[in-house]
């Protein structure tokens, strides 16, 4: 026999945060938001907390792309999940859990233009300056980004004997 949940028990609440680890050559984009959403200090990644009323296909990717355009004025390439972690958020009287998903991507276009309503600053920071002074979740996401973005040796090797590599024989 199953027991019904007590009526006065609060429903478990959670949020989903989506953030972009944007790389441009040997730099990554770090922002300083007015309200910190990620743990580890004042520097953060551009992103947002998804609203539960959001529906549709590709909602995470679409929401993150829109956020990047509205917060910092840039467009990015493919989004690949490079990290995630769970944090306790909210107040002591109304705590909730948040799943933060970090997507790695490459800068495509746009002029970095942080919106003052969302961010204090946004800067491209050299990767070699980040090595020792970052939270674990960011260090691990950077390592994963290097893994998923590295070209495979098989793809880089020239194809031999392919359809277009044969010479046409001349007819006599």
C-alpha positions in Angstrom: 0.0 0.0 0.0 1.4 3.4 -0.9 1.2 6.4 1.4 0.0 9.8 0.2 2.3 12.8 0.7 1.2 15.0 3.6 -0.8 18.0 2.3 1.4 20.5 4.2 4.6 19.2 2.7 6.1 21.6 0.1 6.7 20.3 -3.4 10.4 19.8 -4.2 11.5 22.7 -6.3 14.4 23.0 -8.6 15.8 25.2 -11.3 17.9 24.7 -14.3 20.7 27.2 -15.1 22.4 27.3 -18.5 25.7 28.9 -19.0 28.1 29.3 -22.0 31.8 28.8 -21.9 32.7 30.8 -25.0 36.1 30.5 -26.5 37.8 32.8 -29.0 41.2 31.6 -30.0 43.2 31.4 -26.7 40.7 33.4 -24.6 37.4 32.7 -22.9 34.5 35.1 -22.1 34.1 35.9 -18.4 31.4 38.2 -17.0 30.7 39.9 -13.7 26.9 39.8 -13.2 24.9 41.9 -10.8 23.5 38.8 -9.2 25.8 35.8 -8.9 24.3 32.6 -10.3 27.5 30.4 -10.3 29.6 29.5 -7.2 33.3 30.5 -6.9 33.6 34.2 -6.9 32.6 37.4 -8.8 33.7 36.2 -12.2 31.2 34.1 -14.0 30.0 32.8 -17.3 27.1 34.4 -19.3 23.9 32.5 -18.8 20.5 32.4 -17.3 18.1 30.5 -15.1 15.4 28.8 -17.3 11.8 29.6 -16.4 9.5 26.6 -16.0 6.9 28.2 -18.4 9.4 27.8 -21.3 8.4 25.1 -23.6 9.4 23.9 -27.1 12.1 21.9 -28.8 15.7 22.8 -28.2 14.7 25.1 -25.4 18.0 25.0 -23.6 20.1 25.9 -26.7 17.6 28.5 -27.9 17.4 30.1 -24.5 21.2 30.2 -24.1 21.7 31.7 -27.6 19.1 34.4 -26.9 20.8 35.1 -23.6 24.2 35.5 -25.2 22.8 37.9 -27.8 20.9 40.0 -25.2 23.5 40.0 -22.4 26.8 40.4 -24.4 25.8 40.9 -28.0 27.5 37.8 -29.6 26.6 34.8 -31.6 28.2 31.4 -31.1 28.7 28.1 -32.9 27.5 24.6 -31.8 26.8 24.2 -28.1 28.2 21.1 -26.4 27.7 20.1 -22.8 31.0 20.3 -21.1 30.0 20.4 -17.4 27.3 20.3 -14.9 26.9 20.6 -11.2 24.1 21.0 -8.6 24.0 23.8 -6.1 21.7 24.8 -3.3 20.1 28.1 -4.0 17.4 30.4 -2.6 16.9 31.5 0.9 17.1 29.5 4.1 13.3 29.5 4.5 12.8 28.5 0.8 15.8 26.6 -0.4 15.9 24.8 -3.7 18.3 22.9 -5.9 19.7 24.2 -9.1 21.2 22.1 -11.9 23.7 24.3 -13.7 24.6 23.1 -17.2 27.7 24.5 -18.9 27.9 24.5 -22.7 31.2 25.0 -24.5 31.2 26.8 -27.8 33.2 29.0 -30.1 32.6 32.7 -30.7 31.2 33.4 -34.2 30.2 37.0 -34.6 29.1 40.2 -32.8 30.8 42.9 -30.8 31.2 42.3 -27.1 28.7 44.7 -25.6 27.7 43.8 -22.0 24.3 45.2 -21.1 24.4 47.2 -17.9 21.0 45.9 -16.8 22.4 42.3 -16.7 26.2 42.6 -16.2 28.8 44.9 -14.6 31.5 43.8 -17.1 32.4 41.2 -19.7 36.0 40.5 -20.9 37.9 38.0 -23.0 40.5 36.5 -20.6 43.6 34.6 -21.7 43.4 30.9 -20.9 46.9 30.9 -19.4 45.7 33.4 -16.8 42.9 31.1 -15.6 44.8 27.9 -14.9 45.2 28.2 -11.1 42.6 30.8 -10.1 39.3 29.2 -11.1 36.7 27.1 -9.3 36.8 23.4 -9.9 33.6 23.3 -12.0 35.2 25.8 -14.4 38.6 24.1 -14.5 36.8 20.8 -15.4 34.6 22.4 -18.0 37.7 24.0 -19.6 39.4 20.6 -19.8 36.3 19.0 -21.3 36.0 21.8 -23.8 39.6 21.1 -25.0 38.7 17.4 -25.3 35.5 17.9 -27.4 36.9 20.8 -29.5 40.2 19.1 -30.4 40.3 17.9 -33.9 40.6 14.1 -34.2 43.7 12.8 -36.0 41.5 10.6 -38.2 39.6 13.6 -39.4 42.7 15.7 -40.0 44.4 13.0 -42.1 44.0 13.4 -45.8 41.8 10.9 -47.5 43.5 8.7 -50.0 41.9 6.9 -52.9 38.6 8.7 -52.5 36.1 9.3 -55.2 37.5 12.6 -56.3 41.2 11.7 -56.1 41.2 9.4 -59.1 42.4 10.9 -62.4 40.3 10.5 -65.4 41.8 8.2 -68.0 41.9 9.7 -71.4 40.2 7.8 -74.2 42.0 7.2 -77.5 
